[in-house]
């Protein structure tokens, strides 16, 4: 077995043990992202609902649900929205 394989295997075993609540010495970092004001973020980016939804890879209906408060973005969508809030053109600039 290669050193890379051994290292990856050890990491996976440690992550499984950590997930089961065992002490592994793993460092855990908690990241908190506030509830985004999706409509304000989109407006600041200067995009229509359709353009904004397309730029972040979600359905327009999903975006409308977020903007109207019927649903809340979670996981990666929250992080992406936080980035766009800080730098409204980040998606266009980075994917161009």
C-alpha positions as CSV (number, residue, x, y, z in Angstrom):
1,X,0.0,0.0,0.0
2,X,1.2,3.5,-0.8
3,X,1.7,6.2,1.8
4,X,-1.1,8.2,0.2
5,X,-3.5,5.3,0.6
6,X,-2.5,4.8,4.2
7,X,-2.9,8.5,5.0
8,X,-6.4,8.6,3.3
9,X,-7.5,5.4,5.1
10,X,-6.3,6.8,8.5
11,X,-8.2,10.0,7.9
12,X,-11.4,8.2,6.9
13,X,-11.1,6.0,10.0
14,X,-10.6,9.0,12.2
15,X,-13.6,10.8,10.7
16,X,-15.8,7.8,11.2
17,X,-14.7,7.6,14.9
18,X,-15.3,11.3,15.3
19,X,-18.8,11.0,13.8
20,X,-19.6,8.2,16.3
21,X,-18.6,10.5,19.2
22,X,-15.2,9.0,19.9
23,X,-12.3,11.3,21.0
24,X,-9.9,11.5,18.0
25,X,-8.0,14.7,18.6
26,X,-9.7,16.2,15.6
27,X,-10.0,20.0,15.4
28,X,-13.6,21.1,14.8
29,X,-14.3,24.5,13.4
30,X,-17.9,25.9,13.6
31,X,-18.9,28.4,10.9
32,X,-22.0,30.4,11.4
33,X,-23.7,32.1,8.5
34,X,-26.5,34.5,9.3
35,X,-29.9,34.2,7.5
36,X,-29.4,36.1,4.2
37,X,-31.8,38.8,2.9
38,X,-32.0,37.1,-0.5
39,X,-34.0,39.9,-2.2
40,X,-31.5,42.6,-1.0
41,X,-28.5,40.5,-2.2
42,X,-30.1,40.0,-5.6
43,X,-31.0,43.7,-5.9
44,X,-27.5,44.7,-5.0
45,X,-26.2,42.4,-7.6
46,X,-28.4,44.2,-10.2
47,X,-30.0,41.0,-11.5
48,X,-33.6,40.0,-12.2
49,X,-34.9,36.9,-10.4
50,X,-34.4,34.8,-13.5
51,X,-30.8,36.0,-14.0
52,X,-29.9,35.6,-10.4
53,X,-31.4,32.2,-10.1
54,X,-29.6,31.0,-13.2
55,X,-26.3,32.5,-12.0
56,X,-26.4,30.5,-8.7
57,X,-27.9,27.3,-10.2
58,X,-31.3,27.3,-8.6
59,X,-34.8,27.3,-9.9
60,X,-36.6,30.6,-10.1
61,X,-39.3,29.1,-7.9
62,X,-36.7,28.3,-5.2
63,X,-35.4,31.8,-5.3
64,X,-38.9,33.3,-5.0
65,X,-39.6,31.0,-2.0
66,X,-36.4,32.4,-0.4
67,X,-37.3,36.0,-1.1
68,X,-40.8,35.6,0.1
69,X,-39.8,33.8,3.3
70,X,-41.6,30.6,2.5
71,X,-38.3,28.7,2.5
72,X,-34.8,29.3,3.7
73,X,-31.6,28.6,1.8
74,X,-29.3,26.1,3.6
75,X,-25.9,24.6,3.3
76,X,-23.9,25.6,0.3
77,X,-26.6,28.0,-0.9
78,X,-26.2,30.0,2.4
79,X,-22.5,30.2,2.0
80,X,-22.7,31.3,-1.7
81,X,-25.3,34.0,-0.8
82,X,-23.0,35.2,2.0
83,X,-20.1,35.5,-0.6
84,X,-22.4,37.3,-3.1
85,X,-23.5,39.7,-0.3
86,X,-19.9,40.7,0.3
87,X,-18.9,40.8,-3.4
88,X,-22.0,41.0,-5.6
89,X,-20.2,40.1,-8.9
90,X,-18.2,37.2,-7.5
91,X,-20.0,34.5,-9.5
92,X,-19.8,36.4,-12.8
93,X,-16.1,37.3,-12.2
94,X,-15.0,33.9,-11.2
95,X,-16.9,31.9,-13.8
96,X,-16.1,34.1,-16.7
